[in-house]
């Protein structure tokens, strides 16, 4: 029977007692391509911004294509690794294990494995799974080194050319490796905007065919508790434990980690797959309203980092758009000498979120958004 415990670090300072390791699952580096399709949807709600952008679009020599443009994290693989490991080792005084999961790419952990200090990082990715009109994200952790490139290529081929039987074949093949961990990331997030009913139907169909290959469901550090708590009965129904997933894309460390006594990632996989037990720790940042945390993430995206490597310093070096031919991509810094003034004016509004008084007010106004009433004041509570 699956057993999951959830603790809140702000409710008990003793919740890590008895553990030797913290595990960071599901976080991203500059090798994740994050789509910009949200911009048109956002500007539809702000007619003034929409008119300004339309005027700029008409001046552009390259047609603006938000459906293909994307942004990347300011963090290189090593910086992302350090952000996660430092939170665990310095903040929790535990040994840290980190699994980086870029979208459909194992490039970040592959690069890190070339250095001695990060040679043991697992080869992991977040697999995008189109399915019955919906889209699911699965954390595929600890691919076997000898087969990792071929497996990653096969998963990407499915993403480009989805097939229901092929999804089951691939999951069965991954499941056959005993040290691979398959996590259903944020399962209730309707990524395609189908609506709650249609998404639930797609999710049901997917799990009916593939639940045998799901090793755990995720409570996600960047999703509201109102959604996360509904993962609990889902995991209970399918008799699986729940694990953490930070889903960090910018500079804030993961808001959820796992506690363990495992000394290697393979040992942690054994805890989840075979023993079906998990202890999940929500970090202090999860107690802040999501709107405040999203504002901080936006600030991380637009901030200038003079100490970072070339290509990661300026925001317009980290945003990419199709070139004039439409076949390649260029950083948008290649399209101008300096960012347009109107963009900087928009950014100045977001930078208000750095003001301590604004942050205090936002946390007061949106305090009810953080509703963790399910959890008791005890260090942990079994939930499945």
JOQUI-V605220 format. One record per residue. SS is DSSP state (hx for helix, st for strand, lp for the rest). OMEGA is omega in whole degrees, -180 to 180 (* if undefined). NEAR is the number of other ideal C-beta (glycine too) atoms within 12 Angstrom. Layout:
{{SS,OMEGA,NEAR} {SS,OMEGA,NEAR}}
This chain:
{{lp,-179,13} {lp,180,30} {st,179,25} {st,171,39} {st,176,34} {st,176,41} {st,174,40} {st,-175,32} {lp,-179,33} {lp,178,21} {lp,-179,23} {lp,177,21} {lp,-178,16} {lp,-172,16} {lp,180,31} {lp,-178,29} {lp,180,18} {lp,179,16} {lp,179,32} {lp,-171,23} {st,169,31} {st,-177,42} {st,175,52} {st,177,52} {st,169,51} {lp,170,47} {st,-167,52} {lp,177,49} {lp,179,44} {lp,180,38} {lp,170,34} {lp,178,35} {lp,-176,28} {st,-174,28} {st,179,24} {lp,-178,26} {lp,180,20} {hx,-175,20} {hx,177,27} {hx,179,21} {hx,180,15} {hx,-175,18} {hx,176,23} {lp,-180,15} {lp,-177,12} {lp,-175,16} {hx,-179,12} {hx,178,16} {hx,-180,21} {hx,-179,18} {hx,179,15} {hx,-179,20} {hx,179,25} {hx,179,18} {hx,178,15} {hx,179,24} {hx,-177,21} {hx,179,12} {hx,-174,16} {lp,178,19} {lp,177,14} {lp,179,23} {lp,-178,19} {lp,-176,24} {lp,-180,23} {lp,-179,24} {lp,-179,17} {lp,-179,21} {lp,-179,31} {st,175,29} {st,180,34} {lp,179,37} {lp,173,39} {lp,-174,38} {lp,169,36} {lp,178,32} {hx,-178,37} {hx,178,28} {hx,179,32} {hx,177,44} {hx,-178,39} {hx,178,28} {hx,-178,34} {hx,-176,48} {hx,-179,34} {hx,179,23} {hx,-178,35} {hx,-174,38} {hx,-179,24} {hx,-177,16} {hx,-177,24} {lp,-179,34} {lp,177,17} {lp,170,32} {st,-175,27} {st,170,38} {st,-174,41} {st,173,46} {st,178,51} {lp,-174,53} {lp,175,49} {lp,179,42} {st,170,40} {lp,-178,32} {lp,173,34} {lp,-176,40} {hx,-178,30} {hx,179,40} {hx,178,40} {hx,178,27} {hx,-178,24} {hx,-179,33} {lp,178,25} {lp,-180,15} {lp,-176,16} {hx,-174,9} {hx,180,14} {hx,-173,29} {lp,-176,16} {lp,-179,24} {lp,-179,40} {lp,175,40} {lp,-172,38} {lp,176,53} {st,171,47} {st,-175,47} {st,176,41} {st,-173,32} {st,172,43} {st,-175,26} {st,176,38} {lp,178,26} {lp,178,21} {st,178,32} {st,177,31} {st,175,40} {st,179,40} {st,173,44} {st,179,48} {st,-172,51} {st,170,46} {lp,175,43} {lp,177,39} {lp,-173,25} {hx,-175,23} {hx,-176,10} {hx,-169,21} {hx,-177,30} {hx,-180,20} {hx,180,19} {hx,179,31} {hx,178,34} {hx,179,20} {hx,178,27} {hx,179,40} {hx,178,26} {hx,176,20} {hx,-179,31} {hx,179,29} {hx,-177,15} {lp,-173,13} {lp,177,25} {lp,-177,18} {hx,178,23} {hx,-179,14} {hx,177,23} {hx,180,35} {hx,178,26} {hx,-178,20} {hx,179,34} {hx,178,35} {hx,179,19} {hx,178,23} {hx,-179,42} {hx,-177,24} {lp,175,17} {lp,-171,29} {lp,-179,18} {lp,177,32} {lp,178,39} {st,179,48} {st,-177,47} {st,175,48} {st,-178,41} {st,178,46} {lp,-171,37} {lp,-176,45} {lp,178,33} {lp,180,29} {lp,-172,24} {lp,-177,27} {lp,179,21} {lp,-179,15} {lp,-172,20} {lp,-174,13} {hx,-176,16} {hx,-177,12} {hx,178,17} {hx,180,27} {hx,178,21} {hx,178,19} {hx,179,29} {hx,179,38} {hx,179,22} {hx,-179,21} {hx,-177,33} {hx,178,31} {hx,-179,18} {hx,-166,23} {hx,-176,33} {hx,-179,26} {hx,-177,19} {hx,176,31} {lp,-178,42} {lp,-180,43} {st,170,45} {st,-173,45} {st,160,48} {st,-166,53} {st,-176,40} {lp,178,43} {lp,174,36} {lp,-179,34} {lp,-179,29} {hx,179,31} {hx,176,17} {hx,-177,25} {hx,-176,40} {hx,177,27} {hx,174,26} {hx,-176,41} {hx,177,31} {hx,177,20} {hx,179,34} {hx,178,38} {hx,-179,21} {hx,-177,20} {lp,173,29} {lp,178,22} {lp,174,37} {st,177,43} {st,177,46} {st,-180,51} {st,171,53} {st,-177,46} {lp,-177,47} {lp,-179,43} {st,177,45} {lp,-176,40} {lp,-170,38} {lp,176,33} {lp,178,37} {lp,-175,41} {lp,-179,50} {lp,177,41} {st,177,48} {st,175,49} {st,174,52} {st,-174,41} {st,169,40} {lp,179,24} {lp,178,31} {lp,177,19} {lp,-180,22} {hx,178,34} {hx,177,28} {hx,178,25} {hx,177,44} {hx,179,41} {hx,178,23} {hx,-176,34} {hx,-174,43} {hx,-173,32} {hx,-178,18} {hx,178,22} {lp,176,25} {st,-175,29} {st,173,43} {st,-174,40} {st,-179,51} {st,174,48} {st,-176,41} {lp,-174,36} {hx,-176,25} {hx,179,33} {hx,180,42} {hx,177,26} {lp,176,32} {lp,-176,27} {hx,-180,32} {hx,178,23} {hx,-179,30} {hx,177,38} {hx,177,28} {hx,177,28} {hx,179,32} {hx,178,32} {hx,178,28} {hx,177,29} {hx,-178,32} {hx,-173,33} {hx,-176,32} {lp,176,27} {lp,-177,21} {lp,-176,26} {lp,-177,11} {lp,-178,12} {lp,178,24} {lp,176,18} {lp,-177,14} {lp,178,21} {lp,-171,33} {lp,-174,21} {lp,-178,25} {hx,-177,32} {hx,168,30} {hx,-177,28} {lp,176,39} {st,-172,34} {st,-177,29} {st,176,33} {st,179,25} {lp,-176,20} {lp,-179,16} {lp,-178,10} {lp,-178,15} {lp,179,9} {lp,-179,14} {st,177,23} {st,170,23} {st,-174,28} {hx,173,33} {hx,179,21} {hx,-176,21} {hx,-180,27} {lp,176,22} {lp,178,9} {lp,179,12} {lp,178,24} {lp,-177,21} {hx,-177,13} {hx,177,20} {hx,179,24} {hx,177,17} {hx,177,15} {hx,-180,25} {hx,-180,23} {hx,177,17} {hx,179,21} {hx,-177,24} {hx,174,21} {hx,-179,18} {hx,177,30} {hx,-179,21} {lp,-176,16} {hx,-180,12} {hx,178,12} {hx,179,21} {hx,-180,22} {hx,-179,16} {hx,-179,17} {hx,180,26} {hx,177,25} {hx,-176,16} {hx,-175,15} {lp,-177,22} {hx,-178,18} {hx,-179,16} {hx,-179,24} {lp,-174,31} {lp,-179,19} {lp,-175,27} {lp,-179,13} {lp,-175,22} {lp,180,33} {lp,177,17} {lp,176,15} {lp,-177,15} {lp,179,25} {lp,-179,30} {st,177,25} {st,-178,24} {lp,175,29} {lp,*,31}}
